[in-house]
Amino acid sequence: MQNIAKMITEQLRNPNELDISLRMEFGPFETVHKWKRMSECYEFVGARRSKHTAVAYKDAIYVFGGDNGKSMLNDLIRFDIREKSWTKTGCMGTPPAPRYHHSAVVHRSSMFVFGGYTGDILANSNLTNKNDLFEYKFQSAQWVQWKFVGQEPVPRSAHGAAVYDDKLWIFAGYDGNARLNDMWTVNLVGENRQWERVEQKGQCPPTCCNFPVAVARGKMFVFSGQSGAKITNALFQFDFETHTWSRVCTEHLLRCAGPAPARRYGHTMLAHARHLYVFGGAADSTLPSDLHCYDLDTQMSVVQPSTDSQIPSGRLFHAGAVVGDAMYIFGGTVDNNVRSGDLYRFQLSNYPRCTLHEDLGRVLRSEQFCDVTLLVGGEPTPVLAHQALLAARSAYLRAKIKEAREELAKRIAAGELKPTEAYNYKAPPELVIKLPEATPEAFRMVLNYIYTDRIDPTEKDENPASPATILLVMEVLRLALRLNIPRLRGLCARFLRANLCYSNVLKALHAAHHANLHCIKEYCLRFVVKDYNFTPIVMSSEFEEMEQSLMVEVIRRRQQPPPKQPAASHECDEEIQGGTTLEQDMCVFLCGGAELSDVVLRVGAVARPAHRSVLAARAAYFEAMFRSFCPKDNIVNIQICDTVPTEEAFDSLLRYIYYGETNMPTEDSLYLFQAPIYYGFTNNRLQVFCKHNLQSNVSPENVLAILQAADRMHATDIKEYALKMIAHHFGVVARQEAIKNLAQPLLVDIVLALAEEPQYDTPLPLQPRSLPSSSSADTLTDDPEYARHRSCK
């Protein structure tokens, strides 16, 4: 066991991510993803406003400028996060002229304000854009205007600004006559105060204004904005090192990504850890109040606020800032062009990402521990895979595996084949399944979906609407129907509907006709005969080359269209919710996949059938073990460090390994806290959830069980925490039956903790009892029945 532990230590995938402090703090803790209305900024402090800026410095938010509906502003107001109060900020020096649609960023201990629109909006006089740069020094409360030599950016407003590498970067905006997309930069340190124009490369965003920018992972992100006829909901990223733009694909339906936010302007986008949060703005003729999150690792999603949230109304031209683990949204224009003075706080989450998909994808690409060969296509192409994953995701493939195993057993029994050494991964797998109806390229994409819940048909051709991509997705759809994978079928159908156009619809129609994909054929026909599509398609050279039967069908459909039917009546129009996700399939398979088990895990007298491919994909411990030797009697005894977990904790560990489940009893969290390090998980996600579970749910009712478990685990921090809680709430804990069963050393520890307990009139507060939900990894829910307990003196 020590040798295995040494091998694991050498093979930890991300050692820097696998250790966090177990030191715990008393709450209360704010519910994750909760909106909360904070103190309003009253008129005697600062006016209600929009088109202003907000920046974070230390434990405060600074708001500058904007307009109150009657005049432009140049006051600087401050919200103290700890005191939860607004104050006016005194200033020395000459502040910038009143303005709105300017930019403000923080660098070191200063705020830099650039450009904007100035003048008298009520009298409609002296209105002009600016290109001046002011520095506000927080420590001395002093305004200083910077002077430059040489060329300068054209005066502008509604632009974007960012700080990177001690430089201020200015992008796009509006100069009074036209929208821009140029970029300028200036050093914020040293004596060289000279603007430099940036030569941009790559796929630059269109000319735009009223858009937000955010900096994350060494790149600047720009989302949507006012671009005239070219307005889109595209997300672009700019590499500061190479000065290269690229468009980030957010609408890829086959990557398990949620829809991108609708195109909009006047919104905010704020960066926190690996996430970009988009809120508000004007989306066509609406003011949405939903919050969208772009995960730099796992694409776009809509954030569901907690049930006890005070959700802000939709608005545009508001401002936001991130302080610690919270996002603050202030002001803006709400319904009927009314300026707002509201401040809202949103509790962000920063849990490490779930690596289930990438772990399983890695074991597929590595072809380690493969136990089945699939012969794909008319001229068989061998593809290696794992029986457990195939059976978990496809009932068709599960039946094929069963047939192949029975056939193999018969041939061995008849002496036609010699049995090979069990679990010999150096030789090709004995089990063979033939799939002559599949094409290798399409099947590899289906296989990738089986392991990762996503595929990327644009890997070779970046254009999702190219005829080659459309035909490939149609072949994937045909296989999804054949293999009975409903969710993949729905994803492919939605992708095809979203990307049909003049250049590919006839080829798609031809392919759907010959593949008997009636739903896609029907959608293609409906697309062709639409009034604004029919003439250009019929006049094209592709239509001339189309086979006669399809040509006749198009003409007849145009002349006599069928009666309109609801979209739901077509087979391929079912939504993605009709199928099951990877997590759902693996949850079912953990309980119902014993027939394909190839290893047994044992804790004490309890044994659980398991699957080597899943264990090796998720934990470096098992990967090293199965690659090096076969456990005796094919049984692995489970422990965590020097401790044997309980049966319940063992089951919680299996649920996490198989489908990323993090919801578990508090006692299990203590046993599993060190599991990510001991077993070599990809990151410390389980560790973080265990710590939160312990912090949030140790109560007088379960503290004695936690104390005993902490003592057995030698978890000194948790033991100390439990002893303090017992001392604080001794009147409640002492009346429990469990205290009579404590070992004498623990009773002595309690007496010592009571001796050290300060005699306050009120006890330390208890945390709200909130557990991470398994259905949404970054959502916490409150238990309303949890009551506070007071100590008994």
C-alpha positions in Angstrom: 0.0 0.0 0.0 2.9 2.4 0.7 4.3 1.7 -2.7 1.0 2.5 -4.3 0.7 5.7 -2.3 4.2 6.7 -3.5 3.2 6.1 -7.1 0.1 8.2 -6.6 2.1 11.1 -5.2 4.2 11.1 -8.3 1.2 11.1 -10.6 -1.1 13.7 -9.1 -2.5 15.5 -12.0 -2.8 19.0 -10.5 -1.0 19.0 -7.2 -1.3 22.7 -6.7 -5.1 22.4 -6.8 -5.4 19.6 -4.3 -4.8 21.1 -0.9 -6.9 23.6 1.0 -6.9 24.6 4.6 -9.3 22.8 6.8 -9.3 25.7 9.2 -13.0 26.6 9.6 -14.8 29.8 10.5 -18.0 30.6 12.3 -20.8 31.9 10.0 -23.2 33.1 9.1 -22.5 32.4 5.5 -24.4 34.0 2.6 -26.4 31.7 0.4 -24.6 31.2 -3.0 -26.3 32.8 -6.0 -28.5 35.0 -3.8 -29.5 38.6 -4.8 -29.8 40.9 -1.9 -30.9 44.6 -1.9 -28.4 46.8 -0.1 -28.7 50.3 1.3 -30.1 52.7 -1.3 -28.0 55.8 -2.1 -30.1 58.7 -0.9 -30.2 62.1 -2.7 -28.3 63.9 0.0 -25.3 61.6 -0.6 -25.6 61.2 -4.4 -28.2 61.4 -7.1 -29.9 58.4 -8.7 -28.0 57.9 -11.9 -27.2 55.9 -15.0 -24.3 55.9 -17.6 -21.9 56.1 -14.6 -18.9 53.9 -13.6 -18.2 51.8 -10.6 -14.9 50.4 -9.5 -13.8 48.4 -6.5 -10.9 49.4 -4.3 -10.2 47.4 -1.1 -13.5 47.0 0.8 -15.4 49.8 -1.0 -17.1 50.7 -4.3 -16.5 54.0 -5.9 -19.1 55.5 -8.2 -18.2 58.4 -10.5 -20.2 60.6 -12.9 -23.2 59.6 -15.0 -26.5 61.6 -15.4 -29.6 62.0 -13.2 -31.9 62.6 -16.1 -31.5 66.4 -16.0 -27.8 67.0 -15.8 -24.4 65.3 -16.0 -22.6 64.5 -12.8 -19.0 64.5 -11.6 -19.4 63.6 -8.0 -17.5 60.7 -6.4 -19.5 58.6 -3.9 -18.4 55.6 -1.9 -20.1 52.5 -0.6 -18.4 50.8 2.3 -18.8 47.0 2.1 -18.3 46.4 5.8 -20.3 49.3 7.1 -22.9 48.9 4.4 -23.3 52.7 4.1 -22.9 55.4 1.4 -20.7 58.5 1.8 -19.6 61.4 -0.3 -15.9 61.4 -1.0 -13.9 64.5 -0.4 -11.5 65.4 -3.1 -8.5 67.7 -3.7 -7.5 69.0 -7.1 -9.7 69.7 -10.1 -12.0 66.7 -10.9 -13.1 65.8 -14.4 -15.9 67.8 -15.9 -19.4 66.3 -15.5 -19.8 63.5 -17.9 -21.4 60.1 -18.7 -20.5 57.1 -20.9 -16.9 57.5 -19.7 -14.7 54.6 -18.5 -13.0 54.0 -15.1 -10.5 51.4 -14.1 -8.3 50.7 -11.1 -4.5 50.3 -11.2 -2.6 49.9 -8.0 -3.9 52.6 -5.6 -5.5 54.9 -8.3 -8.6 55.1 -10.4 -8.2 56.3 -14.0 -11.1 58.0 -15.8 -11.0 58.4 -19.5 -13.2 60.2 -22.1 -16.9 60.3 -22.0 -19.6 62.8 -23.1 -19.8 66.2 -21.5 -22.0 69.3 -21.7 -25.4 70.6 -20.7 -27.9 68.0 -21.7 -30.9 70.0 -20.5 -30.0 73.1 -22.6 -28.5 70.8 -25.3 -25.4 73.0 -25.5 -21.6 72.4 -25.4 -22.1 68.7 -25.9 -18.9 67.0 -26.9 -16.8 63.8 -26.5 -13.6 63.9 -24.5 -10.3 62.1 -24.7 -8.8 63.4 -21.4 -7.4 61.1 -18.7 -7.7 61.8 -15.0 -6.1 59.9 -12.1 -7.8 59.7 -8.7 -5.4 58.7 -6.0 -7.3 56.9 -3.3 -4.8 57.4 -0.5 -4.6 61.2 -0.9 -8.1 61.7 -2.4 -6.5 63.8 -5.1 -7.5 64.3 -8.8 -4.7 64.8 -11.3 -5.1 65.3 -15.0 -2.5 63.6 -17.2 -0.9 65.5 -20.1 0.4 63.8 -23.2 2.7 64.5 -26.1 2.3 63.1 -29.6 -0.8 61.4 -31.0 -3.9 60.8 -28.9 -7.0 58.7 -29.3 -9.9 60.5 -31.0 -12.4 61.8 -28.4 -15.0 59.2 -27.6 -17.7 57.9 -25.3 -19.4 54.6 -24.6 -16.1 52.8 -25.2 -14.3 50.0 -23.3 -11.3 50.2 -21.0 -9.1 47.7 -19.3 -5.8 47.4 -17.3 -3.2 44.8 -18.1 0.6 44.7 -17.7 0.6 48.2 -16.1 -1.1 49.7 -19.1 -4.4 51.3 -19.8 -6.1 49.9 -22.9 -8.9 51.8 -24.7 -11.1 50.1 -27.3 -13.8 51.3 -29.7 -16.7 53.6 -28.7 -18.5 56.5 -30.4 -16.9 59.7 -31.6 -20.1 61.7 -32.2 -20.3 60.7 -35.9 -19.5 57.0 -36.1 -18.8 53.9 -34.0 -15.2 52.9 -33.7 -13.1 49.7 -33.3 -9.6 51.1 -32.8 -7.4 50.4 -29.8 -5.0 52.5 -27.9 -2.7 51.9 -24.9 -0.7 54.0 -22.5 1.8 53.1 -19.7 0.5 53.9 -16.2 3.9 53.6 -14.7 7.1 55.5 -15.5 7.5 58.9 -17.1 6.6 58.0 -20.7 3.2 59.5 -21.0 2.5 58.8 -24.6 -0.4 57.1 -26.3 0.4 54.2 -28.7 -2.1 52.9 -31.3 -2.4 49.1 -31.2 -2.2 47.2 -34.5 -5.0 44.6 -34.0 -4.9 41.2 -35.7 -7.4 38.4 -36.1 -11.1 38.5 -36.1 -11.8 42.0 -34.7 -15.3 42.8 -33.3 -17.4 45.2 -35.5 -17.4 48.9 -34.7 -19.4 49.2 -31.5 -20.3 51.2 -28.5 -22.1 50.7 -25.2 -20.5 47.4 -24.5 -18.7 46.0 -21.5 -15.2 44.6 -21.3 -13.7 42.2 -18.7 -10.2 40.8 -18.2 -9.6 37.2 -17.3 -6.7 34.8 -17.9 -4.6 37.4 -19.7 -7.3 38.2 -22.2 -9.8 41.0 -22.7 -13.4 39.9 -23.4 -16.0 42.0 -25.3 -19.6 41.0 -25.5 -22.3 42.4 -27.8 -23.0 46.2 -27.8 -24.5 48.6 -30.3 -23.1 47.8 -33.7 -25.9 49.0 -36.0 -27.1 46.4 -38.4 -24.1 44.2 -37.4 -25.3 43.9 -33.8 -24.8 40.3 -32.5 -24.5 38.4 -29.3 -21.0 37.4 -30.1 -18.2 37.1 -27.5 -14.8 38.2 -28.6 -11.4 37.8 -26.8 -8.3 39.9 -27.3 -4.9 38.4 -26.4 -2.8 41.2 -24.9 0.5 39.5 -25.7 -0.1 38.9 -29.4 -2.6 41.7 -30.1 -4.9 39.1 -31.7 -8.7 39.0 -31.6 -10.7 35.8 -31.9 -14.4 35.0 -31.7 -15.4 32.7 -28.8 -18.0 30.2 -29.8 -20.8 30.4 -27.3 -23.8 29.1 -29.3 -22.4 25.7 -30.1 -25.3 23.4 -29.4 -23.3 20.2 -29.5 -20.9 21.2 -26.7 -23.4 20.9 -23.9 -23.5 24.7 -23.7 -26.5 26.8 -22.8 -27.7 29.5 -25.1 -25.7 32.8 -25.2 -27.5 35.9 -23.9 -29.6 37.7 -26.5 -27.8 40.6 -28.3 -27.9 43.7 -26.1 -26.3 47.0 -25.2 -25.9 49.0 -22.0 -25.2 45.8 -19.9 -22.4 44.8 -17.5 -19.9 42.0 -17.7 -17.8 41.3 -14.7 -15.0 38.7 -14.2 -14.7 36.5 -11.1 -12.3 33.6 -11.1 -13.0 31.6 -14.3 -16.4 33.1 -14.8 -17.8 36.1 -16.8 -21.2 37.4 -15.5 -23.5 39.3 -17.9 -26.4 41.2 -16.4 -29.0 43.6 -17.7 -28.9 45.8 -20.7 -31.5 46.4 -23.5 -32.1 43.3 -25.5 -34.1 44.5 -28.5 -37.1 46.0 -26.9 -36.9 44.4 -23.5 -34.9 44.9 -20.2 -34.1 41.4 -19.1 -33.2 40.8 -15.4 -31.6 37.3 -15.8 -28.0 36.7 -15.1 -25.8 34.8 -17.5 -22.5 33.2 -16.7 -19.8 32.2 -19.2 -17.4 29.6 -17.7 -14.1 29.9 -19.5 -13.9 26.1 -19.1 -17.4 24.8 -19.7 -19.2 27.4 -21.8 -22.4 29.5 -21.2 -25.2 29.0 -18.7 -28.0 30.9 -17.1 -27.5 31.4 -13.3 -30.6 30.4 -11.3 -30.8 32.7 -8.3 -31.6 31.3 -4.9 -35.2 31.1 -3.9 -34.8 33.8 -1.3 -33.3 36.4 -3.7 -34.4 40.0 -4.1 -33.8 40.1 -7.8 -33.2 43.6 -9.3 -35.5 44.7 -12.1 -34.2 44.9 -15.6 -32.1 47.9 -16.4 -29.5 49.4 -18.7 -26.5 51.8 -18.4 -26.0 50.6 -14.8 -22.5 49.8 -13.4 -21.0 46.9 -11.4 -18.0 45.8 -9.5 -16.7 42.7 -7.8 -15.5 42.8 -4.2 -14.3 39.5 -2.7 -16.8 36.9 -3.6 -19.7 39.2 -4.3 -20.9 41.2 -7.3 -22.5 44.6 -6.8 -24.8 46.3 -9.3 -25.7 50.0 -8.9 -28.1 52.4 -10.5 -29.0 52.4 -14.2 -32.1 53.3 -16.2 -35.2 51.2 -15.4 -38.7 51.3 -16.9 -40.0 54.6 -18.2 -36.6 56.1 -18.4 -36.3 56.4 -14.6 -32.9 56.6 -13.0 -32.2 54.2 -10.1 -30.3 54.6 -6.9 -30.6 50.9 -5.9 -27.6 48.8 -5.0 -27.8 45.0 -5.2 -25.4 42.3 -4.0 -25.1 38.9 -5.7 -23.2 36.1 -3.9 -20.8 34.5 -6.4 -19.6 31.0 -6.3 -16.1 29.8 -7.0 -16.3 26.0 -6.6 -13.7 24.1 -8.7 -15.2 22.9 -11.9 -16.6 19.4 -12.2 -14.1 17.3 -14.1 -16.2 14.3 -14.8 -16.5 15.0 -18.5 -12.9 15.7 -19.1 -11.7 12.8 -16.9 -13.8 10.3 -19.0 -12.7 12.0 -22.2 -9.1 11.6 -21.2 -9.4 7.9 -20.7 -11.1 7.6 -24.1 -8.3 9.4 -25.8 -5.6 7.5 -24.0 -7.2 4.1 -24.9 -6.1 2.8 -21.5 -8.0 -0.1 -19.9 -10.1 -0.6 -23.0 -12.1 -3.9 -22.9 -14.0 -3.9 -26.2 -13.2 -3.3 -29.9 -15.8 -1.9 -32.2 -15.4 -2.6 -35.9 -17.0 0.4 -37.6 -18.0 0.7 -41.2 -18.2 -1.5 -44.3 -14.4 -1.8 -44.4 -14.1 -2.3 -40.6 -12.1 0.3 -38.7 -11.2 -0.8 -35.2 -12.2 1.6 -32.4 -11.3 0.9 -28.8 -13.7 1.7 -26.0 -14.9 0.7 -22.5 -17.9 -1.5 -22.0 -19.0 0.3 -18.8 -19.4 3.7 -20.6 -21.0 2.3 -23.7 -23.6 0.4 -21.7 -24.3 3.3 -19.4 -25.2 5.7 -22.3 -26.9 3.4 -24.9 -29.4 0.6 -24.4 -28.6 -0.5 -27.9 -24.9 -0.9 -27.2 -25.6 -2.5 -23.9 -27.6 -5.2 -25.7 -24.8 -5.6 -28.2 -22.2 -6.0 -25.4 -24.4 -8.7 -23.8 -24.7 -10.6 -27.1 -21.0 -10.4 -27.7 -20.1 -11.6 -24.2 -22.4 -14.6 -24.6 -21.0 -15.4 -28.0 -17.4 -15.1 -26.6 -18.2 -17.4 -23.7 -19.7 -20.0 -26.1 -16.6 -19.9 -28.3 -14.3 -20.3 -25.4 -16.4 -23.2 -24.0 -16.3 -24.9 -27.4 -12.6 -24.6 -27.5 -12.6 -22.3 -30.5 -10.7 -19.6 -28.5 -8.3 -19.8 -25.7 -9.1 -17.6 -22.7 -6.6 -14.9 -22.3 -5.1 -13.5 -19.1 -7.8 -11.6 -17.2 -7.3 -7.8 -17.4 -4.3 -7.9 -19.7 -4.5 -4.5 -21.2 -1.4 -5.0 -23.4 -3.3 -7.3 -25.8 -6.3 -6.2 -27.9 -9.6 -6.7 -26.2 -11.2 -10.1 -26.8 -14.7 -8.7 -27.0 -15.6 -7.5 -30.5 -18.8 -5.6 -31.6 -19.5 -5.0 -35.3 -21.2 -1.8 -36.4 -21.2 -1.9 -40.3 -23.9 0.7 -40.6 -21.8 3.5 -39.0 -19.1 5.6 -40.6 -15.9 6.0 -38.6 -15.8 9.8 -38.4 -19.4 10.1 -37.3 -19.1 7.2 -34.8 -16.0 8.7 -33.2 -18.1 11.8 -32.6 -20.9 9.8 -31.1 -18.3 8.0 -28.9 -16.9 11.4 -27.8 -20.5 12.4 -26.8 -20.9 9.1 -24.9 -17.9 10.0 -22.7 -18.1 13.8 -22.5 -21.7 14.8 -23.3 -20.5 17.0 -26.1 -19.1 16.9 -29.6 -17.4 19.4 -31.9 -18.3 19.0 -35.6 -16.4 22.2 -36.4 -13.0 20.9 -35.3 -11.9 20.5 -38.9 -14.1 23.2 -40.5 -14.8 26.2 -38.2 -17.9 27.2 -40.2 -20.9 25.4 -38.6 -23.0 26.1 -41.7 -20.6 24.5 -44.2 -22.1 21.7 -46.2 -19.5 19.3 -44.9 -20.4 20.1 -41.3 -24.1 19.8 -41.9 -23.7 16.4 -43.6 -21.5 15.1 -40.8 -24.0 16.2 -38.1 -26.8 14.5 -40.1 -24.8 11.2 -40.0 -24.3 11.7 -36.3 -28.1 12.2 -36.0 -28.7 9.0 -37.9 -26.4 7.1 -35.5 -28.1 8.7 -32.5 -31.4 7.3 -33.7 -29.9 3.9 -34.3 -28.1 3.7 -31.0 -31.1 5.1 -29.1 -29.4 8.2 -27.6 -32.4 10.6 -27.4 -30.5 13.6 -26.0 -27.9 13.5 -28.8 -30.7 13.2 -31.3 -32.3 16.4 -30.0 -29.0 18.2 -29.9 -28.2 17.3 -33.6 -31.7 18.3 -34.7 -31.4 21.7 -33.0 -28.0 22.3 -34.5 -29.2 21.5 -38.0 -32.2 23.8 -37.6 -30.0 26.6 -36.4 -27.5 26.3 -39.2 -29.6 25.6 -42.4 -29.0 28.3 -45.0 -29.0 28.8 -48.8 -25.6 27.2 -49.3 -26.4 23.9 -47.5 -30.1 23.3 -47.5 -30.3 21.4 -50.8 -27.4 19.1 -49.8 -29.0 18.5 -46.4 -32.4 17.8 -48.1 -30.7 15.2 -50.4 -28.9 13.5 -47.5 -32.0 13.5 -45.3 -34.0 11.9 -48.1 -31.6 9.0 -48.6 -31.0 8.5 -44.9 -34.7 8.4 -44.1 -34.4 11.3 -41.7 -37.9 12.4 -42.2 -37.9 15.1 -39.6 -34.9 16.8 -41.1 -36.2 16.4 -44.6 -39.5 18.0 -43.5 -37.6 21.0 -42.0 -35.5 21.4 -45.2 -38.6 21.5 -47.3 -40.2 24.1 -45.1 -37.1 26.2 -45.3 -36.9 26.0 -49.1 -40.5 26.9 -49.9 -40.6 30.0 -47.7 -41.3 33.1 -49.7 -38.0 34.8 -49.1 -36.0 31.6 -49.7 -37.7 29.9 -52.6 -36.6 32.1 -55.5 -32.8 32.3 -54.8 -32.7 28.6 -54.0 -34.6 27.5 -57.1 -32.5 29.8 -59.3 -29.2 28.3 -58.0 -27.0 25.9 -59.9 -27.4 23.3 -57.0 -31.1 23.1 -57.7 -30.5 22.3 -61.3 -28.4 19.3 -60.3 -30.9 18.0 -57.8 -32.5 14.6 -58.6 -35.8 14.8 -60.3 -38.0 13.2 -57.5 -36.8 15.8 -55.0 -37.3 18.6 -57.4 -40.9 17.6 -58.0 -41.5 17.3 -54.3 -40.2 20.9 -53.7 -42.4 22.3 -56.5 -45.5 20.4 -55.2 -44.8 21.6 -51.7 -44.6 25.2 -52.9 -47.8 24.9 -54.8 -49.8 23.0 -52.1 -48.2 23.4 -48.7 -49.5 21.0 -46.0 -51.7 22.3 -43.2 -49.7 23.9 -40.4 -48.9 21.7 -37.5 -47.5 22.6 -34.1 -43.7 22.2 -33.9 -44.0 19.6 -31.2 -45.7 17.2 -33.7 -42.4 16.5 -35.5 -40.2 13.7 -34.2 -36.9 15.7 -34.1 -38.4 18.8 -32.6 -38.3 17.4 -29.0 -36.2 19.4 -26.7 -32.9 18.3 -25.1 -34.8 17.6 -21.9 -36.2 14.5 -23.5 -32.9 12.7 -23.1 -30.6 12.1 -20.2 -27.2 13.7 -19.3 -24.0 11.9 -18.6 -24.5 12.4 -14.9 -28.0 11.0 -15.0 -26.8 7.9 -17.0 -23.9 7.3 -14.7 -26.1 7.6 -11.6 -28.4 4.8 -12.9 -25.4 2.7 -14.0 -23.8 2.9 -10.6 -26.8 1.1 -9.2 -27.6 -1.1 -12.2 -24.3 -2.0 -13.8 -23.2 -4.8 -11.6 -23.3 -7.3 -14.5 -20.5 -5.5 -16.2 -18.4 -5.1 -13.0 -14.7 -6.0 -13.3 -13.5 -5.1 -9.8 -14.9 -5.2 -6.3 -14.3 -2.4 -3.7 -14.6 -3.4 -0.1 -14.9 -1.4 3.2 -15.0 -3.6 6.2 -17.6 -6.3 5.5 -19.3 -4.2 2.8 -18.5 -4.9 -0.9 -19.5 -2.9 -3.9 -19.1 -3.9 -7.6 -17.3 -1.3 -9.7 -15.8 -0.7 -13.1 -12.1 -0.2 -13.7 -12.4 2.2 -16.5 -14.5 4.7 -14.4 -12.3 4.4 -11.4 -9.1 4.9 -13.4 -10.5 7.8 -15.3 -11.4 9.6 -12.1 -8.6 8.8 -9.7 -4.8 8.5 -10.3 -4.7 6.0 -7.4 -6.7 3.4 -9.4 -5.1 4.3 -12.7 -1.6 3.5 -11.2 -2.9 0.4 -9.5 -4.7 -1.2 -12.5 -1.7 -0.3 -14.8 0.8 -2.0 -12.4 -0.9 -5.1 -11.1 -4.2 -6.9 -10.5 -5.4 -6.8 -6.9 -5.6 -10.1 -5.1 -8.9 -11.8 -5.8 -9.8 -8.7 -7.8 -10.8 -6.9 -4.5 -9.6 -3.5 -3.5 -9.8 -2.5 0.2 -10.8 1.1 0.5 -9.2 3.5 3.0 -8.5 7.2 3.1 -5.0 7.8 4.5 -4.9 5.6 7.7 -8.7 5.6 8.2 -11.3 3.2 7.0 -14.4 5.3 6.1 -17.9 4.3 7.1 -20.2 2.5 4.7 -22.2 5.7 4.2 -19.0 7.7 3.5 -17.8 5.0 1.1 -21.1 5.2 -0.9 -20.8 9.0 -1.0 -17.3 8.6 -2.4 -18.6 6.3 -5.2 -21.4 8.7 -6.1 -18.8 11.5 -6.5 -16.5 9.2 -8.6 -19.3 8.0 -10.9 -21.3 11.2 -11.5 -19.8 14.1 -9.5 -22.4 14.1 -6.7 -21.4 16.4 -3.8 -24.5 16.2 -1.6 -23.7 14.1 1.4 -24.2 13.9 5.2 -22.0 16.1 7.2 -20.3 13.2 8.9 -19.3 11.8 5.5 -17.6 15.1 4.6 -15.1 14.6 7.4 -14.0 11.2 6.1 -13.8 12.3 2.5 -12.0 15.6 3.0 -8.6 14.1 2.3 -9.9 11.8 -0.5 -8.9 14.1 -3.4 -5.3 14.1 -2.2 -5.1 10.4 -1.3 -6.8 9.1 -4.5 -5.4 11.7 -6.8 -8.5 13.4 -8.2 -8.0 16.0 -10.9 -8.8 18.9 -8.6 -10.1 19.7 -5.1 -13.8 20.1 -5.9 -14.8 17.4 -3.4 -12.5 18.9 -0.8 -14.1 22.3 -1.1 -17.6 20.9 -0.9 -16.6 18.9 2.2 -15.2 21.9 3.9 -18.3 24.0 3.1 -20.5 21.2 4.3 -18.7 21.0 7.6 -18.6 24.7 8.1 -22.3 25.1 7.3 -23.8 22.1 9.0 -21.9 21.3 12.2 -24.6 21.9 14.8 -25.3 21.1 18.4 -27.3 18.1 17.3 -24.5 16.4 15.4 -21.4 17.9 16.9 -20.7 14.9 19.1 -20.6 12.6 16.1 -18.3 15.1 14.3 -16.0 15.2 17.4 -15.6 11.5 17.5 -15.0 11.2 13.7 -12.5 14.1 13.9 -10.6 12.4 16.7 -10.4 9.1 14.7 -9.3 11.0 11.6 -6.7 13.1 13.6 -8.4 16.2 12.0 -7.2 18.7 14.7 -8.9 21.7 13.1 -12.3 20.1 13.0 -11.8 18.7 16.5 -11.0 22.1 17.8 -14.0 23.6 16.0 -16.3 20.9 17.5 -15.0 21.4 21.0 -15.6 25.2 20.8 -19.2 24.6 19.6 -19.8 22.1 22.4 -18.5 24.7 24.9 -20.7 27.4 23.4 -23.8 25.3 23.5 -23.0 23.0 26.4 -26.5 23.2 27.8 -27.9 21.7 24.7 -25.2 19.2 24.0 -25.0 17.9 27.6 -28.6 16.7 27.5 -27.9 14.4 24.5 -27.7 10.7 25.1 -24.6 10.4 22.9 -22.4 12.2 25.4 -22.6 9.2 27.7 -20.9 7.1 25.1 -17.9 9.4 24.6 -14.4 8.0 25.5 -12.8 9.5 28.6 -10.1 11.4 26.7 -12.8 13.2 24.7 -14.7 14.1 27.9 -11.5 15.5 29.3 -11.1 17.6 26.1 -14.6 18.9 26.6 -13.9 19.9 30.2 -10.7 21.8 29.1 -12.7 23.5 26.3 -15.3 24.6 28.9 -12.5 26.0 31.1 -11.2 28.1 28.2 -14.6 29.3 27.1 -15.1 33.1 27.5 -18.2 34.0 29.4 -20.1 36.1 26.9 -23.7 37.0 27.3 -24.6 35.7 23.9 -23.3 32.6 22.1 -21.4 32.6 18.8 -23.8 32.6 15.9 -24.6 29.4 14.1 -24.4 29.2 10.3 -27.5 28.9 8.1 -27.7 25.3 7.3 -27.1 25.2 3.5 -26.0 22.2 1.5 -24.5 22.2 -2.0 -27.1 20.8 -4.3 -26.2 17.9 -6.5 -28.4 19.1 -9.4 -26.6 22.4 -9.6 -23.0 22.2 -8.4 -22.8 25.9 -7.5 -26.2 26.3 -5.8 -26.9 26.2 -2.1 -30.3 25.8 -0.4 -31.4 26.8 3.0 -33.2 24.6 5.5 -35.9 26.9 7.0 -36.5 24.5 10.0 -33.0 25.0 11.3 -33.2 27.0 14.6 -30.6 28.9 16.6 -29.6 27.5 20.0 -28.5 29.6 23.0 -26.0 28.4 25.5 -27.2 27.6 29.0 -25.1 29.2 31.7 
